[in-house]
Amino acid sequence: MNRTIGRLLLSRLVTSLLTLWFVATAVFVITNLLPGDVAQSLLGQSATPEAVAGLRQALGLDLSPLQRYLVWLGKLVTGDAGQSLVNGQSVAALIGSRLGNSLILAGVTALVAVPLALVLGITGVAIAAVAAGVYLVDVRPKILEIQGKSR
C-alpha cells in the first residue's frame, strides 16, 4: 500500500512540474509574440536609436529567443522572477505582498464550494433515486460501495 501511495505521489509531482513548465513556457512564448518593441515602449517615441539599443542590450532583448528563454527559465527556477517593467520592483516581492489575500480567498472559496458540492451531489442522488422508484435506504449501500471502490 505504501509503495502505491509513493508511486501516486511521484506521479502527481512529475505531472505538477510538467504543468508548471508548460505554463511558464506558454507565458514566455505569448509575451514574446506581442507586437511592438519593449525598449521603444519604455523609452517613448522620442528616444534615440542608441538609447533603444542600449536598453535592449540591458534587458537581454538582443539575444535570440531561445537564449532569452533559457536565461529566463534558469532565473525562474532559481527563484529570480525578475523586475517589473512597470514599477521596477521585484516580481517576487509583488507576488509575496498579495499572496496572503489570495490564500484567504482560496480558503473561503473552498469552505463554500465543498459543502455546497456535497449537498448538491447528495440531493442529485436522492432525486434520481425517487425518480427511479428506489428508496434511499436502498441507495445508501450503493453509495458506500462506490466510495469503497474509489479507494
N, C-alpha and C positions, 0 to 999 in steps of 0.2 A: 504494500500500500504506500509506504514512504517513497519507494522508487518511482511509483506512478505520479505522486504529487511532485517530486523533484523534476521529473520529465515535463510535467504540465507547467510548472513554474519556469523552467528553462525555455520551453516553447513560447510562453507568454512574454518573457523577457526579450527573446530574439524578435518576436513579432513587434513588440513595442519599439525596439531600437530601429528596426527596418521602417516602421511608420514614421518615427522621428526623422530619419534620414530622408525619406521620401518627401515629407512636408518641408524640411529645410531646403532640399534641392528645388522643389516647386516654387518656394518663395524666392530663391535666388534667380531662377530662370524667369519667373514672371516679372520681377523688378528690373531685370536686365532687358526685357522686351519692351518696357515702357518707352514711349518716344521722348526725344529730347536729350540734352546733354546736362548731366547733374552739375558739372562745374560751371557751365554757362548760366544755368538757372540760379546757382548760389551767388555768382558774381554780378549777374544782371547783364543787360544788353550792352551797356557802355564799357564792359570790361575789355581790356586789351588782349589780343591773342596770346601774348606772353604770360599774362596773369592766368588765363584759362588753362594754358598748357602746364603751368606750374601747379595749379590746383589739381588738375587731372593726374599729374605725377604724384602729388602728395596723397591723394585719395586712392591711388593704385589703379586708376582708370586707364592708364596707358598699357597695362598688362593685357594679355589675351584673356578671353572669357574663362577658359579652362584654368589658367593660372590664378585669376581672381577668385574662382570658385574654390580651388584647393586652399588658397590662403584664408579665405573667408570660413570655410568648413573647419580648417585647422584651428583657427582662433575660436570658433564657436564651440568646438569640442573641449578646448582648454578653459572655457568659461568667459572668454572675452567676446562679448556680443557687440563691441564697438561703441562708437559715439553717435548720438543723434545728430543728424544734419540740421534739424530744426532749431534745437536749443543748445547743442554742444555737450549735453550731459551724457553720462554713461547709460547705455541702454539697460544694463543690468540693474542700475540704481533706479531707473524709471519703472522697470517691471517690479522690482522689490518694493517700491513705495506703494504700489497698487495691489500687491499680492494678497494682503490681509483682507481687503474688501472683496476680492474675487473669491477667496476661500469661504468667507462668510456667506456670500451669495450662493455658492455651490452647496454649502451645508443646509441652508434654508430651503433651497430647491429640492434637495434630497429628502428633507423632513416632510415636505408637502407631497412630492411625487410618489414616494414608496408607499405610504399608507393609501393614497388615492388609487394607485395601481392595484394594490391588493383588494380594496373594496370593489373596484370596477371588475376585476377578474373573478372574484367570488360571486358577485352579482350576475355576471355573464353566465357562469356555470349554473347558478340557480335558475335563471330564466330559461336556459337551454334544457335543463332537466324538467322543468314544468312543461315546457312546450313538447318534450318527448314523452311526457306522461310518466316520468320516473321520479320517485320520491327522493328527496335529498338524502334520506338515510341510506339509499342505495348508491348514491353518487359519492358520498364521503369515502368509502373504501377505495373507490376507483381513483379519487384524487390522491389518497395516501399511497396507492400502488404506483401511480405515475411519479409521485415525488420520490418514492424509493428507487425507481428505475433510473431517475436522473442523477443519482449519486454515484 
